[in-house]
Amino acid sequence: MRLASLLAAFFLFITQALAQTSAVNAPRPNIVYIVADDLGWKDVGFNGATDIKTPNIDALAAGGAKLDQFYVQPMCTPTRAALMTGRYPFRYGLQTAVIPSTSSYGLNTDEWLLPQALKEAGYDTAIIGKWHLGHADKKFWPRQRGFDYQYGAMIGELDYFTHDEKGVLDWFRNNEPVREEGYTTTLLGADAVKYIQQHGKKNPFFLYLTFNAPHTPYQAPKEYVDRFPNIEEPTRRIYAGMISALDDEVGRVVQALDKAGLRDNTLIVFHSDNGGTRNAMFAGVMADMSKVKIPCDNGPYREGKGTLFEGAVRVCAIANWPGKIAPGSREDIVHAVDMYPTIAGLAGASTAKCKPLDGIDAWGVLAQNTPSGRKEFVYNIEPFRAAIRDGDWKLIWRTLLPSSVDLYNIKDDPSETKNLAAQYPERVAAMQKKIEELARQAEKPLFLIDQFKVVQHGMHGQPVLPTDEDYSGVETP
């Protein structure tokens, strides 16, 4: 038995080494990293949607890797932080909620971000779309964090047509406010196409294309809503229109890569920042959602955004690179933190300036379905709740009194219907011990600190975005 285990470990090492060597020897790819916002797991065709059509996204899935166990954080800001740092958000205080539009904190500037690593390796870097990692001080903005070019929103929840929240404009190009007409999804897609057309084949590029669709408020042009006359529920029909617009722009980006002769050397990644919203409490602040039927569908997975159940963190995801990624489903676990070392490895970028990464290089999984070796990960660590995964086992521990513990075998029960905590007390105790160890490493949630200040000082509720006069001394690369 021991010999068999040693042989299995040896062959795993060899296959991973070969996959990584192949990646290093290949030409450095362009990377188009597309993130949707609050997209339900089953709201794309490749995961079984029947009433919503996503032919362009489905084509990428059919020709690439469909990642069946791709995990993110429960909400927007934490997931984006995990992608940019390769580290779990509990390590730097962004594990709880999103950064409110009225708040002044952001992602710590001592974190070495993915665009910084890629830029140092000779990549051109661009963010087109939503940032949501700090907005009240320009030191947190994308142009100060490694992006050569920026276009889109700093906060994230905004009117799709006026590009503002509560009357405050949240639409910028290279740190300058932009007032223009148009539907945000269409504008972002058009800008991405323009970026690809103008870039050509000089340096490789990293394009972080982060749509705010289909996040609330639920808004879509009439021509997109009219595509779905068979959907009777009005909010679901609008939501379908939003996803259809998103799919159209993904198709235009792929077409632009084809026309520019870049498609064969471009890695495209697509996933949602968290699962679809299932609770009005997590649906946003711009409209009263209490009387709206939430339209998102997370398929077999329990609950949605903001929780620690699978519906919040197990999201629709694909990776596509013609000739480099073999088509098919991937059962192995890949977490958002893994994308930093994976992309850095493909780009030949150093991670020496990073703080210790939680991510591992998952290129073998993406390319050839080679096991990554990842058997555990952290769903989240917060003062009032936490969850971790160990093999097939998942523990959710809510520490507020009265405390509660859930234990699920995710392989056998992906819908989390059978709490097995009472049957396996020793396993529960061991996983709780691990959570305690992680909690001692955690930074205090900046959201909770910030909200305490709001309660204590009665701060105002208007979005906070700096003006040029406020931060005229901040340098723009």
Secondary structure as UniProt FT lines:
FT   HELIX           2..25
FT   STRAND          30..36
FT   TURN            41..42
FT   HELIX           45..47
FT   HELIX           55..62
FT   STRAND          65..71
FT   HELIX           76..85
FT   HELIX           89..91
FT   TURN            92..93
FT   TURN            101..102
FT   TURN            109..110
FT   HELIX           114..120
FT   TURN            121..122
FT   STRAND          124..129
FT   HELIX           138..140
FT   HELIX           142..144
FT   TURN            145..146
FT   STRAND          149..152
FT   TURN            160..162
FT   STRAND          164..165
FT   TURN            166..167
FT   STRAND          168..169
FT   STRAND          172..173
FT   TURN            174..175
FT   STRAND          176..177
FT   HELIX           184..199
FT   TURN            200..201
FT   STRAND          205..210
FT   TURN            213..214
FT   HELIX           222..225
FT   TURN            226..227
FT   TURN            229..230
FT   HELIX           234..259
FT   TURN            260..261
FT   HELIX           263..265
FT   STRAND          266..272
FT   HELIX           280..282
FT   TURN            290..291
FT   TURN            299..300
FT   TURN            305..306
FT   HELIX           310..313
FT   STRAND          317..320
FT   TURN            322..324
FT   STRAND          328..335
FT   HELIX           336..338
FT   HELIX           339..347
FT   TURN            352..353
FT   HELIX           363..368
FT   STRAND          376..382
FT   TURN            383..384
FT   STRAND          385..390
FT   TURN            391..392
FT   STRAND          393..398
FT   STRAND          404..409
FT   TURN            410..412
FT   TURN            414..415
FT   HELIX           421..423
FT   HELIX           425..441
FT   HELIX           446..457
FT   TURN            468..473
//
